Amino acid sequence: MTRPILGIETTCDETSAAVLDERGEILGLVIHSQDVHRVYGGVVPELAARDHVRRIEPVVAATLGEAGVARKDLGAIAVAAAPGLIGALLVGVTWSRAAAYALGIPVVPVHHMEGHLFGPVLEDPDAVPPFVALLVSGGHTLLLWVPEWGRYHLLGETRDDAAGEAFDKAARIVGLSYPGGPAIEKAAAGGDPGRYPFPRPLLKRKGGARTGGGGRAGDFDFSFSGLKTAVARTVAEVEGGGGGRGKQPGGGTVEGTPLEAERSHLAASFQEAVVDVLAGKTLSAAEAVGCRRVLVGGGVAANRALKERIREGIGPGGRLFAASPRLSMDNGAMIARAGLFRLRLGDFGGLTGAVAGAPIPGVLAYAPQEA
């Protein structure tokens, strides 16, 4: 394909479009984030879908204007078709199908998480396989071994809450705003990460990666529901004057401390626990497959403490790939880039339309011999 490709992203609460040239360079990118969900402390699916309907056409028009590309000059449209909120997905998929039909060009369904894999390469041409990928967002937490594009070996995934969801819930519990990731990170900057000894779920669990033998319980699975519960119990104790299970810097217990005074310490302790788990499992996975190249994608990849911990862990001989904060969030550019790959491959991974849940095309059981 020698003509530009348009990427559409509407999986959750960002309406985004991007235009990439045939080399994968960004010509135009617009991201509209929905603020209404702050009122409810989380995404309301119906409100998200309705806002996508209102915003998608002006967002596309602004993107094409920024890129200096007319609709008739597009060569294809890539759209995030799975996974996500079904109402939100349907807006993007329906618009893309109609536009592609009118223009006489192909529409390429893209898996949202494969899009996050391609996010870093938009800014760094060296962000290519082989690498171990940690994909962390509001709805997903995945560890993959990626020997090449299109071949993804599942090492582990979350058994309950995703990391981004845990950030959102913990933020709400301690009285911070939505979205929780940036709010927790900002508050944590002024807190003591050792004040509250929150659990590190499954961090020490042994058993290996998911394999073709059907085994599930491995070193690389995640669980964050227990950590969220620990935060809720500690906050209840702090608010009730019971003191929680934290320690004063001098070693004494925290007794009767108001939540306002403890908020930064709670945020710092929670973030430290999540980073310990995410970074610890990622570094163990890199060691297991024998690859010191790590890619971090998804909204939680914007967390500086997480990136610093992984960078320190892989050492000077390793490489960490992570997109800028703007390209770590849901965006049309990553969808267009993944769509460009799928279009050139001539294989859309079986995706044909909006699906609330679906595995990444090409995902395989981990095969140690391919490490």
MIFI-302803 format. One record per residue (C-alpha): x, y, z. Coordinates in nm, 2 decimals. Layout:
BEGIN
<site X="X" Y="Y" Z="Z"/>
...
//
This chain:
BEGIN
<site X="0.00" Y="0.00" Z="0.00"/>
<site X="0.14" Y="0.34" Z="-0.10"/>
<site X="-0.15" Y="0.56" Z="0.03"/>
<site X="-0.20" Y="0.68" Z="0.38"/>
<site X="-0.40" Y="0.47" Z="0.63"/>
<site X="-0.66" Y="0.61" Z="0.88"/>
<site X="-0.67" Y="0.45" Z="1.23"/>
<site X="-0.99" Y="0.47" Z="1.45"/>
<site X="-0.99" Y="0.40" Z="1.82"/>
<site X="-1.32" Y="0.39" Z="2.03"/>
<site X="-1.27" Y="0.09" Z="2.26"/>
<site X="-1.34" Y="0.28" Z="2.59"/>
<site X="-1.35" Y="0.65" Z="2.67"/>
<site X="-1.11" Y="0.80" Z="2.41"/>
<site X="-1.23" Y="0.89" Z="2.06"/>
<site X="-0.92" Y="0.90" Z="1.85"/>
<site X="-0.81" Y="0.91" Z="1.49"/>
<site X="-0.47" Y="0.91" Z="1.32"/>
<site X="-0.33" Y="0.92" Z="0.97"/>
<site X="0.00" Y="0.73" Z="0.90"/>
<site X="0.19" Y="0.72" Z="0.57"/>
<site X="0.30" Y="0.40" Z="0.41"/>
<site X="0.62" Y="0.39" Z="0.62"/>
<site X="0.42" Y="0.41" Z="0.95"/>
<site X="0.50" Y="0.78" Z="1.02"/>
<site X="0.24" Y="0.98" Z="1.19"/>
<site X="0.09" Y="1.26" Z="0.97"/>
<site X="-0.20" Y="1.35" Z="1.20"/>
<site X="-0.33" Y="1.24" Z="1.54"/>
<site X="-0.62" Y="1.37" Z="1.75"/>
<site X="-0.73" Y="1.22" Z="2.08"/>
<site X="-1.05" Y="1.33" Z="2.25"/>
<site X="-1.08" Y="1.21" Z="2.62"/>
<site X="-1.42" Y="1.20" Z="2.78"/>
<site X="-1.42" Y="1.40" Z="3.11"/>
<site X="-1.78" Y="1.31" Z="3.21"/>
<site X="-1.67" Y="0.98" Z="3.37"/>
<site X="-1.48" Y="1.17" Z="3.64"/>
<site X="-1.82" Y="1.24" Z="3.80"/>
<site X="-1.89" Y="0.87" Z="3.84"/>
<site X="-1.53" Y="0.76" Z="3.93"/>
<site X="-1.52" Y="0.52" Z="3.63"/>
<site X="-1.63" Y="0.47" Z="3.28"/>
<site X="-2.01" Y="0.45" Z="3.22"/>
<site X="-2.05" Y="0.24" Z="2.90"/>
<site X="-2.37" Y="0.41" Z="2.77"/>
<site X="-2.23" Y="0.76" Z="2.81"/>
<site X="-1.90" Y="0.65" Z="2.64"/>
<site X="-2.09" Y="0.52" Z="2.34"/>
<site X="-2.30" Y="0.83" Z="2.30"/>
<site X="-2.00" Y="1.06" Z="2.32"/>
<site X="-1.82" Y="0.85" Z="2.05"/>
<site X="-2.12" Y="0.90" Z="1.82"/>
<site X="-2.10" Y="1.28" Z="1.87"/>
<site X="-1.72" Y="1.31" Z="1.84"/>
<site X="-1.60" Y="1.06" Z="1.58"/>
<site X="-1.68" Y="1.26" Z="1.27"/>
<site X="-1.52" Y="1.59" Z="1.40"/>
<site X="-1.22" Y="1.40" Z="1.53"/>
<site X="-1.16" Y="1.24" Z="1.19"/>
<site X="-1.21" Y="1.57" Z="1.01"/>
<site X="-0.96" Y="1.74" Z="1.24"/>
<site X="-0.71" Y="1.45" Z="1.20"/>
<site X="-0.73" Y="1.46" Z="0.82"/>
<site X="-0.69" Y="1.84" Z="0.83"/>
<site X="-0.38" Y="1.81" Z="1.04"/>
<site X="-0.24" Y="1.55" Z="0.81"/>
<site X="-0.32" Y="1.74" Z="0.50"/>
<site X="-0.48" Y="1.43" Z="0.35"/>
<site X="-0.82" Y="1.42" Z="0.17"/>
<site X="-1.05" Y="1.12" Z="0.23"/>
<site X="-1.03" Y="1.02" Z="-0.13"/>
<site X="-0.65" Y="0.98" Z="-0.09"/>
<site X="-0.68" Y="0.72" Z="0.19"/>
<site X="-0.57" Y="0.36" Z="0.11"/>
<site X="-0.74" Y="0.18" Z="0.40"/>
<site X="-0.91" Y="0.23" Z="0.74"/>
<site X="-0.79" Y="0.04" Z="1.04"/>
<site X="-1.03" Y="0.02" Z="1.34"/>
<site X="-1.01" Y="-0.12" Z="1.69"/>
<site X="-1.26" Y="-0.40" Z="1.68"/>
<site X="-1.18" Y="-0.59" Z="2.00"/>
<site X="-1.17" Y="-0.60" Z="2.30"/>
<site X="-1.36" Y="-0.32" Z="2.47"/>
<site X="-1.70" Y="-0.18" Z="2.56"/>
<site X="-1.93" Y="-0.33" Z="2.29"/>
<site X="-2.13" Y="-0.01" Z="2.24"/>
<site X="-1.82" Y="0.20" Z="2.21"/>
<site X="-1.66" Y="-0.05" Z="1.97"/>
<site X="-1.97" Y="-0.06" Z="1.75"/>
<site X="-1.95" Y="0.32" Z="1.69"/>
<site X="-1.59" Y="0.29" Z="1.55"/>
<site X="-1.65" Y="-0.02" Z="1.36"/>
<site X="-1.98" Y="0.10" Z="1.20"/>
<site X="-1.83" Y="0.43" Z="1.11"/>
<site X="-1.52" Y="0.27" Z="0.96"/>
<site X="-1.72" Y="0.02" Z="0.75"/>
<site X="-1.95" Y="0.29" Z="0.61"/>
<site X="-1.66" Y="0.52" Z="0.53"/>
<site X="-1.45" Y="0.24" Z="0.37"/>
<site X="-1.75" Y="0.13" Z="0.16"/>
<site X="-1.81" Y="0.48" Z="0.04"/>
<site X="-1.44" Y="0.53" Z="-0.05"/>
<site X="-1.40" Y="0.18" Z="-0.20"/>
<site X="-1.11" Y="0.09" Z="0.03"/>
<site X="-1.05" Y="-0.20" Z="0.27"/>
<site X="-1.13" Y="-0.18" Z="0.64"/>
<site X="-0.89" Y="-0.36" Z="0.87"/>
<site X="-1.02" Y="-0.48" Z="1.21"/>
<site X="-0.74" Y="-0.45" Z="1.47"/>
<site X="-0.71" Y="-0.60" Z="1.82"/>
<site X="-0.67" Y="-0.32" Z="2.07"/>
<site X="-0.39" Y="-0.49" Z="2.26"/>
<site X="-0.19" Y="-0.56" Z="1.95"/>
<site X="-0.22" Y="-0.19" Z="1.89"/>
<site X="-0.05" Y="-0.12" Z="2.22"/>
<site X="0.23" Y="-0.35" Z="2.11"/>
<site X="0.29" Y="-0.13" Z="1.81"/>
<site X="0.27" Y="0.20" Z="2.01"/>
<site X="0.64" Y="0.23" Z="2.10"/>
<site X="0.76" Y="0.17" Z="1.74"/>
<site X="0.58" Y="0.48" Z="1.63"/>
<site X="0.85" Y="0.68" Z="1.81"/>
<site X="1.14" Y="0.43" Z="1.82"/>
<site X="1.22" Y="0.22" Z="1.51"/>
<site X="1.43" Y="-0.01" Z="1.74"/>
<site X="1.11" Y="-0.12" Z="1.93"/>
<site X="1.08" Y="-0.44" Z="1.73"/>
<site X="1.09" Y="-0.81" Z="1.83"/>
<site X="1.23" Y="-1.00" Z="2.00"/>
<site X="1.12" Y="-0.87" Z="2.33"/>
<site X="0.91" Y="-0.95" Z="2.64"/>
<site X="0.60" Y="-0.74" Z="2.64"/>
<site X="0.41" Y="-0.61" Z="2.95"/>
<site X="0.08" Y="-0.48" Z="2.84"/>
<site X="-0.10" Y="-0.29" Z="3.13"/>
<site X="-0.42" Y="-0.10" Z="3.09"/>
<site X="-0.75" Y="-0.03" Z="3.26"/>
<site X="-0.89" Y="-0.36" Z="3.13"/>
<site X="-0.59" Y="-0.59" Z="3.07"/>
<site X="-0.27" Y="-0.71" Z="3.22"/>
<site X="-0.06" Y="-0.94" Z="3.00"/>
<site X="0.29" Y="-1.07" Z="2.98"/>
<site X="0.40" Y="-1.19" Z="2.63"/>
<site X="0.71" Y="-1.33" Z="2.48"/>
<site X="0.72" Y="-1.19" Z="2.12"/>
<site X="0.99" Y="-1.35" Z="1.90"/>
<site X="0.84" Y="-1.17" Z="1.60"/>
<site X="0.55" Y="-0.96" Z="1.50"/>
<site X="0.23" Y="-1.17" Z="1.47"/>
<site X="0.36" Y="-1.45" Z="1.70"/>
<site X="0.28" Y="-1.38" Z="2.06"/>
<site X="0.34" Y="-1.64" Z="2.34"/>
<site X="0.13" Y="-1.59" Z="2.65"/>
<site X="0.34" Y="-1.60" Z="2.96"/>
<site X="0.08" Y="-1.48" Z="3.21"/>
<site X="-0.23" Y="-1.26" Z="3.26"/>
<site X="-0.44" Y="-1.12" Z="3.54"/>
<site X="-0.69" Y="-1.35" Z="3.71"/>
<site X="-0.91" Y="-1.07" Z="3.83"/>
<site X="-0.86" Y="-0.69" Z="3.82"/>
<site X="-0.63" Y="-0.54" Z="3.56"/>
<site X="-0.35" Y="-0.31" Z="3.69"/>
<site X="-0.52" Y="0.00" Z="3.56"/>
<site X="-0.85" Y="-0.10" Z="3.72"/>
<site X="-0.67" Y="-0.15" Z="4.05"/>
<site X="-0.52" Y="0.20" Z="4.02"/>
<site X="-0.87" Y="0.35" Z="3.96"/>
<site X="-1.03" Y="0.16" Z="4.25"/>
<site X="-0.74" Y="0.23" Z="4.49"/>
<site X="-0.76" Y="0.60" Z="4.40"/>
<site X="-1.13" Y="0.61" Z="4.47"/>
<site X="-1.08" Y="0.44" Z="4.81"/>
<site X="-0.82" Y="0.69" Z="4.93"/>
<site X="-1.02" Y="0.98" Z="4.80"/>
<site X="-0.83" Y="1.07" Z="4.48"/>
<site X="-0.98" Y="1.16" Z="4.14"/>
<site X="-1.04" Y="0.95" Z="3.82"/>
<site X="-0.84" Y="0.83" Z="3.63"/>
<site X="-0.65" Y="0.67" Z="3.92"/>
<site X="-0.31" Y="0.61" Z="3.76"/>
<site X="-0.20" Y="0.97" Z="3.73"/>
<site X="-0.37" Y="1.07" Z="4.06"/>
<site X="-0.19" Y="0.79" Z="4.25"/>
<site X="0.14" Y="0.87" Z="4.09"/>
<site X="0.11" Y="1.24" Z="4.17"/>
<site X="0.01" Y="1.18" Z="4.53"/>
<site X="0.28" Y="0.91" Z="4.58"/>
<site X="0.55" Y="1.16" Z="4.50"/>
<site X="0.51" Y="1.31" Z="4.85"/>
<site X="0.46" Y="0.98" Z="5.04"/>
<site X="0.66" Y="0.71" Z="5.21"/>
<site X="0.63" Y="0.39" Z="5.01"/>
<site X="0.73" Y="0.18" Z="5.31"/>
<site X="0.46" Y="0.32" Z="5.54"/>
<site X="0.20" Y="0.05" Z="5.47"/>
<site X="0.32" Y="-0.30" Z="5.40"/>
<site X="0.06" Y="-0.39" Z="5.14"/>
<site X="0.07" Y="-0.75" Z="5.00"/>
<site X="0.25" Y="-0.84" Z="4.67"/>
<site X="-0.01" Y="-1.09" Z="4.52"/>
<site X="0.14" Y="-1.39" Z="4.35"/>
<site X="0.49" Y="-1.23" Z="4.34"/>
<site X="0.66" Y="-1.54" Z="4.49"/>
<site X="0.44" Y="-1.80" Z="4.33"/>
<site X="0.63" Y="-2.07" Z="4.15"/>
<site X="0.51" Y="-2.29" Z="3.87"/>
<site X="0.63" Y="-2.15" Z="3.53"/>
<site X="0.45" Y="-1.99" Z="3.24"/>
<site X="0.14" Y="-2.10" Z="3.07"/>
<site X="0.23" Y="-2.39" Z="2.84"/>
<site X="0.08" Y="-2.60" Z="2.57"/>
<site X="0.01" Y="-2.87" Z="2.83"/>
<site X="-0.28" Y="-2.66" Z="2.96"/>
<site X="-0.11" Y="-2.55" Z="3.29"/>
<site X="-0.25" Y="-2.23" Z="3.42"/>
<site X="-0.09" Y="-2.14" Z="3.76"/>
<site X="0.25" Y="-1.99" Z="3.68"/>
<site X="0.50" Y="-1.74" Z="3.80"/>
<site X="0.37" Y="-1.49" Z="3.55"/>
<site X="0.00" Y="-1.46" Z="3.63"/>
<site X="-0.13" Y="-1.15" Z="3.82"/>
<site X="-0.39" Y="-1.08" Z="4.08"/>
<site X="-0.48" Y="-0.73" Z="4.22"/>
<site X="-0.82" Y="-0.78" Z="4.39"/>
<site X="-0.65" Y="-0.88" Z="4.72"/>
<site X="-0.43" Y="-0.57" Z="4.71"/>
<site X="-0.74" Y="-0.35" Z="4.65"/>
<site X="-0.91" Y="-0.51" Z="4.95"/>
<site X="-0.60" Y="-0.45" Z="5.17"/>
<site X="-0.61" Y="-0.08" Z="5.08"/>
<site X="-0.98" Y="-0.06" Z="5.16"/>
<site X="-0.93" Y="-0.22" Z="5.50"/>
<site X="-0.64" Y="0.00" Z="5.58"/>
<site X="-0.83" Y="0.31" Z="5.49"/>
<site X="-1.12" Y="0.20" Z="5.70"/>
<site X="-0.89" Y="0.15" Z="6.00"/>
<site X="-0.73" Y="0.49" Z="5.95"/>
<site X="-1.06" Y="0.67" Z="5.92"/>
<site X="-1.19" Y="0.48" Z="6.22"/>
<site X="-0.90" Y="0.57" Z="6.44"/>
<site X="-0.78" Y="0.21" Z="6.45"/>
<site X="-0.45" Y="0.31" Z="6.30"/>
<site X="-0.42" Y="0.07" Z="6.01"/>
<site X="-0.12" Y="-0.16" Z="5.98"/>
<site X="0.13" Y="0.11" Z="5.88"/>
<site X="0.44" Y="0.22" Z="6.05"/>
<site X="0.55" Y="0.57" Z="6.15"/>
<site X="0.89" Y="0.66" Z="6.02"/>
<site X="1.02" Y="0.62" Z="6.38"/>
<site X="0.88" Y="0.27" Z="6.40"/>
<site X="0.55" Y="0.34" Z="6.59"/>
<site X="0.21" Y="0.24" Z="6.46"/>
<site X="-0.02" Y="0.50" Z="6.30"/>
<site X="-0.30" Y="0.56" Z="6.55"/>
<site X="-0.59" Y="0.78" Z="6.48"/>
<site X="-0.43" Y="0.96" Z="6.18"/>
<site X="-0.68" Y="1.13" Z="5.95"/>
<site X="-0.70" Y="1.00" Z="5.59"/>
<site X="-0.61" Y="1.34" Z="5.46"/>
<site X="-0.27" Y="1.32" Z="5.63"/>
<site X="-0.21" Y="0.97" Z="5.52"/>
<site X="-0.33" Y="0.99" Z="5.16"/>
<site X="0.02" Y="1.04" Z="5.01"/>
<site X="0.16" Y="0.75" Z="5.21"/>
<site X="-0.12" Y="0.52" Z="5.11"/>
<site X="-0.08" Y="0.62" Z="4.75"/>
<site X="0.30" Y="0.56" Z="4.76"/>
<site X="0.26" Y="0.23" Z="4.94"/>
<site X="0.00" Y="0.11" Z="4.69"/>
<site X="0.21" Y="0.22" Z="4.39"/>
<site X="0.52" Y="0.05" Z="4.53"/>
<site X="0.33" Y="-0.28" Z="4.57"/>
<site X="0.19" Y="-0.27" Z="4.21"/>
<site X="0.53" Y="-0.18" Z="4.07"/>
<site X="0.70" Y="-0.46" Z="4.27"/>
<site X="0.46" Y="-0.71" Z="4.12"/>
<site X="0.46" Y="-0.58" Z="3.76"/>
<site X="0.84" Y="-0.52" Z="3.74"/>
<site X="0.93" Y="-0.83" Z="3.93"/>
<site X="0.73" Y="-1.07" Z="3.71"/>
<site X="0.84" Y="-0.89" Z="3.39"/>
<site X="1.21" Y="-0.92" Z="3.49"/>
<site X="1.16" Y="-1.28" Z="3.58"/>
<site X="1.00" Y="-1.35" Z="3.24"/>
<site X="1.28" Y="-1.18" Z="3.06"/>
<site X="1.53" Y="-1.40" Z="3.25"/>
<site X="1.32" Y="-1.71" Z="3.17"/>
<site X="1.32" Y="-1.65" Z="2.80"/>
<site X="1.67" Y="-1.52" Z="2.79"/>
<site X="1.59" Y="-1.18" Z="2.64"/>
<site X="1.68" Y="-0.85" Z="2.80"/>
<site X="1.47" Y="-0.65" Z="2.56"/>
<site X="1.14" Y="-0.54" Z="2.73"/>
<site X="0.85" Y="-0.34" Z="2.58"/>
<site X="0.59" Y="-0.18" Z="2.81"/>
<site X="0.25" Y="-0.08" Z="2.66"/>
<site X="-0.09" Y="0.05" Z="2.77"/>
<site X="-0.20" Y="0.34" Z="2.99"/>
<site X="-0.01" Y="0.22" Z="3.30"/>
<site X="0.31" Y="0.22" Z="3.09"/>
<site X="0.31" Y="0.60" Z="3.15"/>
<site X="0.40" Y="0.53" Z="3.52"/>
<site X="0.76" Y="0.65" Z="3.57"/>
<site X="0.83" Y="0.44" Z="3.87"/>
<site X="0.74" Y="0.12" Z="3.68"/>
<site X="0.96" Y="0.21" Z="3.39"/>
<site X="1.25" Y="0.31" Z="3.61"/>
<site X="1.23" Y="-0.02" Z="3.80"/>
<site X="1.23" Y="-0.23" Z="3.49"/>
<site X="1.51" Y="-0.02" Z="3.33"/>
<site X="1.72" Y="-0.07" Z="3.64"/>
<site X="1.64" Y="-0.45" Z="3.65"/>
<site X="1.74" Y="-0.52" Z="3.29"/>
<site X="2.07" Y="-0.33" Z="3.34"/>
<site X="2.29" Y="-0.14" Z="3.10"/>
<site X="2.30" Y="-0.42" Z="2.85"/>
<site X="1.92" Y="-0.44" Z="2.81"/>
<site X="1.67" Y="-0.22" Z="2.63"/>
<site X="1.34" Y="-0.09" Z="2.76"/>
<site X="1.09" Y="0.03" Z="2.50"/>
<site X="0.79" Y="0.25" Z="2.61"/>
<site X="0.59" Y="0.50" Z="2.42"/>
<site X="0.55" Y="0.86" Z="2.54"/>
<site X="0.25" Y="0.92" Z="2.77"/>
<site X="0.03" Y="1.04" Z="2.48"/>
<site X="0.10" Y="0.73" Z="2.27"/>
<site X="0.07" Y="0.50" Z="2.58"/>
<site X="-0.30" Y="0.60" Z="2.62"/>
<site X="-0.56" Y="0.47" Z="2.38"/>
<site X="-0.50" Y="0.63" Z="2.04"/>
<site X="-0.57" Y="0.60" Z="1.67"/>
<site X="-0.20" Y="0.59" Z="1.57"/>
<site X="-0.13" Y="0.26" Z="1.74"/>
<site X="-0.44" Y="0.11" Z="1.57"/>
<site X="-0.33" Y="0.24" Z="1.23"/>
<site X="0.02" Y="0.10" Z="1.28"/>
<site X="-0.11" Y="-0.24" Z="1.38"/>
<site X="-0.35" Y="-0.22" Z="1.09"/>
<site X="-0.07" Y="-0.14" Z="0.85"/>
<site X="0.11" Y="-0.46" Z="0.96"/>
<site X="-0.21" Y="-0.67" Z="0.93"/>
<site X="-0.29" Y="-0.52" Z="0.58"/>
<site X="0.06" Y="-0.60" Z="0.45"/>
<site X="0.03" Y="-0.95" Z="0.60"/>
<site X="-0.31" Y="-1.00" Z="0.43"/>
<site X="-0.43" Y="-1.16" Z="0.76"/>
<site X="-0.67" Y="-0.99" Z="0.99"/>
<site X="-0.65" Y="-1.26" Z="1.26"/>
<site X="-1.01" Y="-1.37" Z="1.22"/>
<site X="-1.15" Y="-1.04" Z="1.34"/>
<site X="-1.45" Y="-0.93" Z="1.13"/>
<site X="-1.64" Y="-0.70" Z="1.36"/>
<site X="-1.69" Y="-0.56" Z="1.71"/>
<site X="-1.63" Y="-0.82" Z="1.98"/>
<site X="-1.62" Y="-0.73" Z="2.35"/>
<site X="-1.36" Y="-1.00" Z="2.43"/>
<site X="-1.12" Y="-1.18" Z="2.20"/>
<site X="-0.76" Y="-1.31" Z="2.22"/>
<site X="-0.48" Y="-1.13" Z="2.03"/>
<site X="-0.45" Y="-1.28" Z="1.68"/>
<site X="-0.15" Y="-1.51" Z="1.68"/>
<site X="-0.14" Y="-1.57" Z="2.05"/>
<site X="0.02" Y="-1.91" Z="2.14"/>
<site X="0.10" Y="-2.11" Z="2.44"/>
<site X="0.45" Y="-2.04" Z="2.56"/>
<site X="0.71" Y="-2.26" Z="2.39"/>
<site X="1.04" Y="-2.26" Z="2.59"/>
<site X="1.24" Y="-2.38" Z="2.29"/>
<site X="1.15" Y="-2.06" Z="2.10"/>
<site X="1.30" Y="-1.84" Z="2.37"/>
//
